[in-house]
Amino acid sequence: MAGKKHQVAVIGSGNWGSTIGKILSENTAEHPDLFHKEVRMWVFEEDITVPEDSPHRSKYGDKPQKLTEVINATHENVKYLPGIKLPDNLRATPDIGEAVKDASILVFNLPHQFIGKTLEQMKGKYLPYARGISCIKGVEVEDGVVTLYSELIMEKLGIYCGALSGANIAPEVAAERLCETTIGYDPPPMDLTSHDGSPKDNLVKVDEQRQDKTKPSSIKLHPMPQDYPHVDAELLENLFERPYFFVHVVKDVAGVALGGALKNIIALAAGFVTGKQWGENTKAALIRLGVQEMILFGRTWFPKSVNEATFTEESAGIGDLVASASGGRNFRSACHAVEQGVSVSEIEEKEMNGQKLQGVSTARSVYKFLEKHNKTEDFPLFSAVYHILEGNAEVDDLPNLLNKKKK
Amino acid sequence: MAGKKHQVAVIGSGNWGSTIGKILSENTAEHPDLFHKEVRMWVFEEDITVPEDSPHRSKYGDKPQKLTEVINATHENVKYLPGIKLPDNLRATPDIGEAVKDASILVFNLPHQFIGKTLEQMKGKYLPYARGISCIKGVEVEDGVVTLYSELIMEKLGIYCGALSGANIAPEVAAERLCETTIGYDPPPMDLTSHDGSPKDNLVKVDEQRQDKTKPSSIKLHPMPQDYPHVDAELLENLFERPYFFVHVVKDVAGVALGGALKNIIALAAGFVTGKQWGENTKAALIRLGVQEMILFGRTWFPKSVNEATFTEESAGIGDLVASASGGRNFRSACHAVEQGVSVSEIEEKEMNGQKLQGVSTARSVYKFLEKHNKTEDFPLFSAVYHILEGNAEVDDLPNLLNKKKK
């Protein structure tokens, strides 16, 4: 069974992509039996000026530089993750073909709006039997359908893809502050049987919302040659776990992805009541009610794949929710809106230079989704947040809006 | 089936006792079919001086007054819950016999150190078939045995007793800010069968830790006469739920009580890492790991009665924990200790006039308990908090101490 080692590639190099690149490179260096030491990081190339307060400024001055060249020379992503030393064995490349060539493990970590185009550019350049892990937060909700980014990757590339999510604010992870994450990974059983390596129709779990849709219920997946170390929970732990970054691998990919999306709605609610100074009791109640709605959402639309414990016991569920409802941007903006007596959109304008909050778009798209499925009444908290954002309800109405459910 | 109504009594009148008295009286007035309107509140009588900033000061001046008389005249507990109007149908009495006479529902809400003596004083004065609800937070841990206050009440009085706990900081509940609570209530099935009213041996759920102990595995319980409205989840909701106070009734009494005790240990841990400014990721990780240890604790010592969901989905579990790990006294004191580079005991001295923190005594008694049962290694977070409090470990050791579990 000796033979090959896994080549690992990270697709994306923002602050979270660079942080994950750091973790992966630390681990490939520690497990030479499983992985090639070098990790390749695909960087969307840009001309940058090294910031004035960077220790590398004296070397480069104010002359524009290729970001990849600076990363490889300084071992620091001076633009997106300044001040963090990246391992020498993490190599940046602007060429997606070079990044994914021979890579048997592809870790996707880029803004969701770039994923479609990037997958397009990968066509014909990656190993057809590679395995993917998507670190892209959240899900897409449109036209009454929820799509996981891991599903999108599976469909576009024909490779199996899991998901990673948790209470992982990138700069804190990069600074090696203790935290946790969850990986959802549950490939069809083809891995365990021997075969000729040709692509097969493999049933990928398909849930209720898809049954009347055009989405394929199965995709052709190539088995990975058996001379690679088996890609299972233990191997993923070896690749992602650090002494400061605890990893738990579960089978529920949908739950991991949903947690990262739905928590933003609840973070807004927590911000609203904190702005009102209603205290910790109320915030705790909203977090608890929010978890109940996450569970119901998962059970209703992903009944075959979602496990309730992903929401109640994993970093991708309750962990990420608690962190986001105490310190994230959605929480803070909702809190400021109430304190100043203005709408959340006004805060987006005033304090965020018009940048849009993830929670606001998620609250809207989830409410439209629930409306389409005639289920808004079963989700009083998600609905209440939408109505408060839209100006149809006040924060003071929350006790009444939430009490409906109980009568 | 017509006939009797329930007479309700509250034993205790601190800020939480008075708040619960307020809630009960609001509800007995709204449900005249089920309850006598008047709710009696037993008050540990004391001579008080009405505070200078009280609107009632002009009436009483600085002359000492009986607390019960002031409560009944002003409908305000000017000493323990100032500024909150109590319903007219809540009547304070210093006489425990008068308070519990004819009361078919006894709500215990007093500091745990007074419970033993108070139960003693009740002997021969209460209805033998009354039902109890204990609002006393936490559990007693001593000599390798965990005792729930509801159990203590059952044993001393021979009545069935449930428990109420949740994210319920008394002044916030009294101010009618939205929050939730959990009631654990699971009487043996005697209620449902007809009988002659004589006391019977009724099996009360007894768990593993008791098997080699002298504690009774069953106690004699009197059935309640059938002309009372049946005391079930619905009746308890009618008695405790308000538009601003959501109630969920579950069967797991032990889980409800354990949550209120163990959360204090985790709140200290959350305070430690907040003092270090490790950020929300780390705090969320400790909360999640803490819930896992709560579950394991419950499963190990209360396998017959504990339901995991009490910790992960109820206000008495995750709700109370999240609130306590963000704003309670244990959290703040641990945070200040780290910020100032002193021990938690020094904070108790300096900032709390020598008052002791619940979390510190719970962390110690739980650790001694785990040691006695040879289980400290299975509870790395509870153990780490103990060792940090004792000065055997530093907060910086947390990643290592917690990582042990995974190896």
Boltz contact constraints between the chains, C-beta under 6 A:
constraints:
  - contact:
      token1: [A, 167]
      token2: [B, 281]
      max_distance: 6.0
  - contact:
      token1: [A, 167]
      token2: [B, 284]
      max_distance: 6.0
  - contact:
      token1: [A, 169]
      token2: [B, 281]
      max_distance: 6.0
  - contact:
      token1: [A, 172]
      token2: [B, 279]
      max_distance: 6.0
  - contact:
      token1: [A, 172]
      token2: [B, 281]
      max_distance: 6.0
  - contact:
      token1: [A, 177]
      token2: [B, 278]
      max_distance: 6.0
  - contact:
      token1: [A, 177]
      token2: [B, 279]
      max_distance: 6.0
  - contact:
      token1: [A, 177]
      token2: [B, 282]
      max_distance: 6.0
  - contact:
      token1: [A, 178]
      token2: [B, 282]
      max_distance: 6.0
  - contact:
      token1: [A, 178]
      token2: [B, 399]
      max_distance: 6.0
  - contact:
      token1: [A, 179]
      token2: [B, 281]
      max_distance: 6.0
  - contact:
      token1: [A, 179]
      token2: [B, 282]
      max_distance: 6.0
  - contact:
      token1: [A, 179]
      token2: [B, 285]
      max_distance: 6.0
  - contact:
      token1: [A, 180]
      token2: [B, 285]
      max_distance: 6.0
  - contact:
      token1: [A, 243]
      token2: [B, 399]
      max_distance: 6.0
  - contact:
      token1: [A, 244]
      token2: [B, 399]
      max_distance: 6.0
  - contact:
      token1: [A, 278]
      token2: [B, 177]
      max_distance: 6.0
  - contact:
      token1: [A, 279]
      token2: [B, 172]
      max_distance: 6.0
  - contact:
      token1: [A, 279]
      token2: [B, 177]
      max_distance: 6.0
  - contact:
      token1: [A, 280]
      token2: [B, 323]
      max_distance: 6.0
  - contact:
      token1: [A, 280]
      token2: [B, 326]
      max_distance: 6.0
  - contact:
      token1: [A, 280]
      token2: [B, 327]
      max_distance: 6.0
  - contact:
      token1: [A, 281]
      token2: [B, 167]
      max_distance: 6.0
  - contact:
      token1: [A, 281]
      token2: [B, 169]
      max_distance: 6.0
  - contact:
      token1: [A, 281]
      token2: [B, 172]
      max_distance: 6.0
  - contact:
      token1: [A, 281]
      token2: [B, 179]
      max_distance: 6.0
  - contact:
      token1: [A, 281]
      token2: [B, 323]
      max_distance: 6.0
  - contact:
      token1: [A, 282]
      token2: [B, 177]
      max_distance: 6.0
  - contact:
      token1: [A, 282]
      token2: [B, 178]
      max_distance: 6.0
  - contact:
      token1: [A, 282]
      token2: [B, 179]
      max_distance: 6.0
  - contact:
      token1: [A, 284]
      token2: [B, 167]
      max_distance: 6.0
  - contact:
      token1: [A, 284]
      token2: [B, 319]
      max_distance: 6.0
  - contact:
      token1: [A, 284]
      token2: [B, 322]
      max_distance: 6.0
  - contact:
      token1: [A, 284]
      token2: [B, 323]
      max_distance: 6.0
  - contact:
      token1: [A, 285]
      token2: [B, 179]
      max_distance: 6.0
  - contact:
      token1: [A, 285]
      token2: [B, 180]
      max_distance: 6.0
  - contact:
      token1: [A, 287]
      token2: [B, 322]
      max_distance: 6.0
  - contact:
      token1: [A, 288]
      token2: [B, 318]
      max_distance: 6.0
  - contact:
      token1: [A, 288]
      token2: [B, 319]
      max_distance: 6.0
  - contact:
      token1: [A, 312]
      token2: [B, 312]
      max_distance: 6.0
  - contact:
      token1: [A, 312]
      token2: [B, 313]
      max_distance: 6.0
  - contact:
      token1: [A, 313]
      token2: [B, 312]
      max_distance: 6.0
  - contact:
      token1: [A, 318]
      token2: [B, 288]
      max_distance: 6.0
  - contact:
      token1: [A, 319]
      token2: [B, 284]
      max_distance: 6.0
  - contact:
      token1: [A, 319]
      token2: [B, 288]
      max_distance: 6.0
  - contact:
      token1: [A, 322]
      token2: [B, 284]
      max_distance: 6.0
  - contact:
      token1: [A, 322]
      token2: [B, 287]
      max_distance: 6.0
  - contact:
      token1: [A, 322]
      token2: [B, 322]
      max_distance: 6.0
  - contact:
      token1: [A, 323]
      token2: [B, 280]
      max_distance: 6.0
  - contact:
      token1: [A, 323]
      token2: [B, 281]
      max_distance: 6.0
  - contact:
      token1: [A, 323]
      token2: [B, 284]
      max_distance: 6.0
  - contact:
      token1: [A, 326]
      token2: [B, 280]
      max_distance: 6.0
  - contact:
      token1: [A, 327]
      token2: [B, 280]
      max_distance: 6.0
  - contact:
      token1: [A, 399]
      token2: [B, 178]
      max_distance: 6.0
  - contact:
      token1: [A, 399]
      token2: [B, 243]
      max_distance: 6.0
  - contact:
      token1: [A, 399]
      token2: [B, 244]
      max_distance: 6.0
